Every structure is written in C-alpha cells, then in structure tokens.
C-alpha cells in the first residue's frame, strides 16, 4: 500500500488446466497498468490419471512453474494477491496435497473455484477489456478442462454455465497420439454436441448481439485464420470450416506445429480446442467472434480491487441470498453484530484477525438460518448443505466449505471432531469462531428487539468467560437456562464456558 492507503501493486494467478497465467499490475487513473505477465503451458490436466489423481510428473511440472511465479510474488502483501485453481483442481482427488506444496512455493493461499465462479470472473475480465456495445454479449472461454459460456449485458452476467470439455481433455480423449482423421473429428464433434445439448436452447433463447472469445485456444485459432488469410479480424464460421479441412490435410499435430508455427505444447491440444470452438459456433449459429485479450486473470484483478475498495461481490451475494430465502434480516443483523463484538474482545487472545475471519463470521451469522426454508427440524444441517452446494458468486469452494461448517455447528451438538474435515491449519480458528457464533445465537434466541446489555468476554485457550451486568441474568432466566445448556455442548468440544 502507498502512504495514502491506495493500492500500489496487485497480482493474480490462474492455475488453469492447460496453462498457468500470472499478471502483476497497478491501478493508474482507474485503469489497470500491467507491469508483468508470465504464462507457462503446464498442461496440468494431462497429469490426471484414470482415477482423477494428479501424477507425480504433472505435479512436478506445475510446482516448478509455481516456484518461478513465487519469486515474483515474494514482496506483494497477501491482501493484494489472488490465486485460483480451476477445472483440473476441482476434479483431482489428491488436489489437497498438491495445493499444500503450491501454497508453500507461492507464499499465498490458493482458492479452488467452481465453474460458475470461473465463468463470472472470465466475464468480468472480458468486459473490462473490450468496448461497450448496446444489447447482450455472449462470452466464450475454452480452457484446458472446461468451457465457460456467459450471456450478459454490460457488466451484469445474465446466464453462466461451465461445461466439462476443454482443449486438453478433448485432445486426450480423441487425438492422444497426435493423429487427426475424419472419424476422430466426427467422434469429437459428437462429444461437443452432447455437452452442449442441455444448455443449447436456453442460450439460444437468451440471444446476443455480439460474441467475444477469450482463451489461448481461441487466440491460437484466430492467429491461424488470419495467417492463412481466411479472416481479416476475429474468427468466422467459414474460416473454421477451412481450418477443419486443413487439420485433415495435415493429418497430425506435428505437421500442424510446423505449418502454423505453433508451440509444441499448443499443437498437441490444438485439435481438441478447435473442435470445441467449431462445435460451439455450429450449434449456437455463431457466424463471427471477436477475440478479447482479457480473461480470468484480468477478472481476478478487478474482483480483487473491488474487495480492496470494499465493493466486494460476496457482500452482494449475501444480500441476494437473504432476499431469495426470505431470511429474518433483523435477527441476522442482531446475531452478526453480537458475534463481531465478541470477536473484537478476543481477537488478540485467540489470534483471530478481524479482517478475514471477521468477514467469515459475519457471513455465517447472516446466513445461519438459511436452512429454515426447508424445515425447522435440523435446519442447521439443511443450511450447511445449501451453503456448500449452492452457486455463491465471489466465494471459492474453500470459502463455502468454511461457511457451511460454521452454520452446521452453530447450534445443538458440538463434538470435538466437528471440523476434522477441514484443512489442519483451519481447524482451531474455525472452532473458536464457532464458539462466538454459538454464543451470539444463544443470546438472541428470544429474537427480542431490546438490545443486549454491555457484555464482557474473555478467553484463555479453552476457557471462555462471559460477564453480564449485576443482576441481569437473574432477570432473564431463559437466557440463563440456554447458557447452561450451551456450556454442556461446548464441554464436548473441550471448551469450558463460565458466566455470571
């Protein structure tokens, strides 16, 4: 941060299934000024075996790249860096082991994001990189393992979807040995149509006025069609049909690499990426596509700047959910305010920063009753399921797991192993946050509009001491009884609750 509190430098890394991208930038007069870009075609998806486990060779290739990226990030504060993993890290069963090593090399946290969140960020990056046009825009991003389709108007996405097909996965499935034949192309084209079938009508009904592509695959295809003179700018459907003929004429990725001067790594995945793009254009009747320089990493930069400026899309998501599920906003505000007040009193003793953990506690407090939509019985369990599985714009998969864990344990039983499923370094902080959330919920169980008295909370490791003004508990026997019950629940989690 500079002396006036403004952001000097921000960085974003996209750990894609085909390539790893890093962008380092600063904000100048409201615009991003790129200071550095790094890209390596790691092809992480190629390291997935039949059991969806990353093999050692693929992991090492990726870690070697991240060691180089990490050197560039070394002096950038944590709050000014965002790193996300996409489709391959969503699929990999052993991603936790890889991510632990990756975070050690990068010195920053890595978030694995959902396909919907990836699509939202891609759209944000594209819209900051192209001129505004009237009407709706279709954005297409073909990655290594997934393809994102987004229809939006200006900066507002109307419909997003993420399809499990990409240049690496399609090339591995249909062109693994590099040979290109008519039968293989037809098999790949059928696979694309099958993936598009469930969303085809929905997207066609939405309609669009302009189409923009964003990805290494789409840029590579554009380079080819312009080099061959099949298009002056962008990509046309007619040019794609000529590329298909050229693929058959070449017969192998080795010939393609020589003819079009493609990097060997790009040549290996070119046929699969091309088939996805060609299939999309055929099925959705896209006759012309512009190409954007902006994509996921630029979207990450702008999203990160929004968080730094307190324009966090996650806050808008919480507001939207509150309205959609008809939550009691007044009660949510009461519980949230009390939980945060308690956190302020113990943040130093329990080593809980009021920034990141404070936001998490606030969101959990605001959404703790979301499960009431289904039923009052076990609503904490219903709420946890909703939060872990819903599409929550702005939240990573890891964020959603933490939110769900807090909501799941905000009432009733609190066993010692309640958070054993979380990453080891998160267990103790989340256990402590959960105590604060539970106390706030208990103190507002009566849903009274009357404010609570001045409370004092102190902690010493596992001992929790809550102090009320003299005589207040005697005048509120139900709260006293609730706290006695809560002390028994907390005892099972090895916390000792004392109160007067």
N, C-alpha and C positions, 0 to 999 in steps of 0.2 A: 504494500500500500504506500502511496505517496504521502507527503506531510499533510496535505489537505484531506486525506481519507479516501481519495479516489483510487481506483484500481490501476496499477501500472501494467502488470503482465498477467495474462490468464493462459491456460493451456488445456487442451482436450485431446484424448486418445480414444480412438475407435479400434477395439480389438475384433476385427471382422473375421469372417470365416475364410476369406481369401487373402485380404491384405490387412496389415496394421498401419493405421494412419495417426500421425501426431501433428497438431497445429499449435503454435505458440503465437499469441497476438497481444496487442494492446488496443485500448479504445481511444480514438482521436476524433474529437468533434462528433461524437455519436456513432462513428463508423469504426469497424474493426480494421486495424492495420496489421497485416500478417508479418510477423518477424521471422518465422521459421516454419518449414514444413518438412516432415520426414514420412516416407512411405516405404514399406517393405512387403513384398508378396510372400508372406509366411505360409499361406495355404494351410491354415490350422485344420480346416475340415478334412483335408486329405489324411490327417493323422487319426481320424476316427475309425476304429475297427468295427467289426460286425456286432459287438456288444455295446456300441456307443461309448467306448473308452478311448481317451487320447493315448496314442502310443508314445513311447519314450523319445523316439526320433522327432516326431512332430512337436512334442513339448519342448525338447531342447532347442529346436529351430526357433520356436516362439520366444523362449527365455533368452536366447542370445540376442534377439532383436530388442527385447524389453530392457536388457542391460544397457544397450546403447541409448534407448529412449530415456532411461532413468537418469543418465548423466546429464541430460538436457533439463530435466525437471528438478534437479537437486536443490536449487535455491529458490524455487517458487513455493509460497506458502500453501498449506493444504486446502484452505478455503478458496483458492484460486485455480484449482486443478480438478478436472472431472474425467474419469476413465470408465468406459463401459465395455462390456462384452456382449456379443450378440448371439446369433443362432447356434453356432457350434458349442459355445459355453453354456447355452441353455440346454443343449442335448447331452453333453458329456457327463457321464456318471461320476467320473473322477475329477470334475472341474474344481472341487474344493481344494484338492491337493495342489493342482496347478496354480490356482488363484493365490494360495498362500505364498508360493515361491514368487509369483509375479508381483505381488504387493511388496515383498521384501526387496526386489530389484528396483521397483519404481519409487518406493518410499511413499506411496499414496494408496488409498483404498480403491479397489476395483468393484464396480457395480455390474451385475448381470441384469440386463433389462429385457422386458417382454417384447414380443413382436409388435404389439400395439404402440408401446412407448418408443420403440425404434422408428416406427412409421411417423409418429408425431414429431420426433426430433429431425428426421430427414426432411419433412415438410417445412419445418421452421428454418432449417439451413438453406433449403432451396429458395424459399420466399424472401430471404434476406440477400439472395444472390442474383435475383432476376428483376426485371422491370415489372411493375404492377400492370395488370390488364383488367378490363371490365369482364365480369362474368366469372365462371368457375374454371379451375385448373386441375388437371389430372397430373399427379406426380408419380413417376415410376422409378424405383431404385432396385437394381438387381445386384444382390450381394453374392457371397460365396455359397451360403446355405439357405438363404431366404430371399424373397422378393416382396417389397412393400409397395402397395398401391394406396394412394391418398387422393381424395377429391376434396377441394377446399375453395374458399373464396377469400381473397386477400390472406390474412394471417390466421384465419379460422378454418381448421380442418372439419369437414362435414362428415366424411366417412373414411375410415382407415382399416386396412387389413394387411396381414403378413402371411404369405404363402410359403410353405416349406419346399422351395425349389430355388436353386441358385446356380451360378456358373460352375462351381466346384462339384457340388452334389450331382448335377445333371451330367457333367463331363465324366465323372467317376462311374455313373450308372450306365452310360451309353457309349462313351468314347474312351474308355480307360486305357486302351493300348495305343491310342492316337490315330486309329484308322477311322475314316469317315466314309460311310456308304449310304446308299438310298434307304436301305432297310433300317439302319441305325438312326438316320434322321427322322424317319417316319415313327419309329418307336419313341424317340424323344419328343417329337411333336405331339403324339397322342398323350404322353405323360403330362405335358404342359396343359393341354386342353382339359384333362381330367382334374388338374389342380385348379383351373380357372372356373370350371363348371359351377361350383356352389356360389360364386360371387359375381358371375358374368352379368346376369340380368339386373342385379342390384346396382352395379356400377353403370351399366348402360342406361338405366332409368334415371340416374342422377344427372348424367350428361356433363359436358365440359366444353369450354370454348378454346382451350389451348392445352397442349400436352408437353410436359417437361420431363426429361430423363436425367438421372443423376447416379453415376457409379462408374467404376473403372471399366466395367463391361461395356456400358453404353458409350463411354468416351472412346474406347477402342474401336467399336463398330463405326462410330462417326469418323474417326481417323481413316478407316479403311474405305468407306464410301466416298469420302472427299478425295483421298489419294487416287482412287480409281476413276474419279470424275462422274460418279453416279449420283452425286448430290453436291450442291454448292454450299449449303449450310444446313445443319441438322441432319435428321435421318428420315427418309421417306419409305413408305411401304414398298414401292417399286425398287428402291435401292436394296432393300433387304432381300427381295426375291433374287436379285442379281448376286448378292453375297451367297445365298444358298447354292446357286449354280456353281459359283467359284469354289465353295467348300467341296462339292462333289468332284469338281475337276482336279482339285489339289489331291484329294484322297487321304491326306494325313496332316497332322498338326505340324510335323517337321517341315513340310513343303509350305504350309501357311506361314510359319515363322520366317522363312526365307523370302517368300513373295511379298509379304506385308511388313517386313522388318519388325516383327513382334518379339518382345522379350520371351525367352523360352517358357518361363512360368505363365505368362499371359497366353501364349499359344496353346499350352496344354488345356486351358479352361475356356478357350475362345469358342469352340463348337457348342458346348453346353450353354454358355451365356448367350450366344447368338440365338439358339433355338428358343430359349425363354423369351427373349425380346421379340423375335419374329412371331412366335405364337401369341404373345400378348397383342401385338399390333393386328394380327389377322382376326383374332377372336373379338377384340374390342373395336375393330374397324378404325384403327389409328393410322391415318394416311401420312401424317407428318409429326415429328417430335423434335422439339428444341432440346438442347443439352445444357445443363447447368454445371458450373464449377462447384457450387455449394452442395453439401450433402450432410451426412450425420455429424461429422466433426464440427462443421460450422454451426449446426443446430445446437450441439453441445455447448459451444462457446456462448451463443446468445442466451441459451437457457441458464447457463452459469452466471452470466452477467445479470439476468433477471433476479436470480437468487441473491446475489450480492447487493442489488439495489432494492431488495425487499419487494420484488414483483414476482414472487415465486408461484409457478403454476400449480404447485402442490396445495397452496392455500385455496386457489380457485377450485381445485378438485374436492377439497374438504367441504367447501360451501355448496358445491353441486350435489355431493352425496347427501349432505344434511337436508337439502330440499327434496331430493329424489326419494329418500327413505322416510321423509316426514318426521325427522328426529325432533325431540324437545330441545330447541335451541337454548332456552333459558336454563334448563337443567345442565346441558352440556357446558354452557358458559360458567355456571357455578362450580361444577366439578373441575373444569380446566383451571379456573382462577385459583382455587384452593390448592390443587396439585402443584401448580407452578410456584405458589407462595411457599409451600412446604419445601420444594426443591431449592429455592433460594436460600433457605435456612441451613440446608445440609449439604449443599453442593461441594463445599471445600472438604468437609469431613469424609464424605463418600466419594470424592473425586469424580463428580458428575458435572461436566460443563453445561452451562445453561443455554448454550447455543444449540449444538446438535441434539443432545439428549433432551434439552428443553423443548425443542420443536416436536420430537418424537412423543414426549409425554403429553404435550398439548393436543396433538392429533389423536392420540389414543383416548384421551379424556373426551374429546369432542365426538368421537365415534363409538364410545364404549357401549352404547345402547342400540347399535345398528341391527343387532340380531332380533330385536323386538318386532321387526317387520314380519318375521316368520312365526314366532310364538314367544310367550314369556318364559315358558319352561326351557331351561338350558339356553337362554338367549345369548349368554356369553360364548357358548360353543358355536352357535349359529353365526354370531358376529365374527368370530375368528375365521370361520370358513369363508364368509363373504370377502373379508379383507385380504385373505391370502390368495383368493382365486379371481377376484374382480379385476377389470382393467382400470387402473388408477393412474391417469396421466401425471407424469412427473416423478412417480415413485418407481424405484428399482425393485426387482424381485426380492432382494435382501431387505429393503425397507418394509415391504409388505409382510414379510415373514416376522419381522420385529413387531410391527403394529398388531398383527394377528396374535402373536404370543402374549402381548400385554392385555389385549381385550379378552383373550381366552382365560386369563388368570386374574381378572380384576375383581372376581367375586367367588364365593364358595371355596372349594378345596385349593390348597396351595402346597403341593408336595415338594420335597427337597429337590427332586429331579425335574421340576416343571419346565426348565429351559435347557435341558440336556441336549436337545436337538439343535441348539444354536451354535455358531462358531464359539470356540472356547473363550476368546477374549471378550465376547459379548455377554457371557452368562452372568457374571457378577453385576455389571452395570444394569442389565435388564431386571435382574432380581430386585435390585434396590429401587429402580423406577417403579416396579410393580407394587412395592410396598407403599410408595407415595400415592399411586393411583388408587389403590385399595382404600387407604385412609380417607382420601378425598371423596370417594364414592360412599363410604360408610357415613361420613359426616354430613352428607347431603341426601341421605336415604329418604328422609321425610319430604324432600322436594319443596321445602319451605322457602318463601321469598325473603324471610328475615335473614339478614347477614349473620355469619358466624362471629363469635367474639374473637378477640385477639388471641391467636394460638402461638405457642412456642414449641418447636420440635427440635430435639437434639438427638444425635446418634453417636454411638461408639461401637464400631464394627457391626455386630449383630443386635445390639441393644438399641431399642427405639423408644424414646421418652417423649410423650405428648402432654403438654401442660395447658390447662384451661384456667380462666379467672376463678377465684374462690367462689364456690357455691354453684357454678354454672351447671356442672354435671348433675348435681342433686336436683336441679330444676328441670333437667332433661333426662329422665330415667330411660327412655327408649334408646337414646344415643349411648348411654352408659351400658345398657344391655348389648347393643350392637358391638361396642368396643370389646366387651368381654368375649363375645363370640369370635370377633376378629383376632383377638390375642391367641385363641386356641388354633385358628387356621394358620397364623404366622408361626406358631411354635413348630408346626410340622415342617416348615421351611427353614427352621433353625434361627428364626428371629424372635427376640423377646420384646413384647410390647408392654410398656408401662404407661399409665396415665393417672391423672388425679382428678 
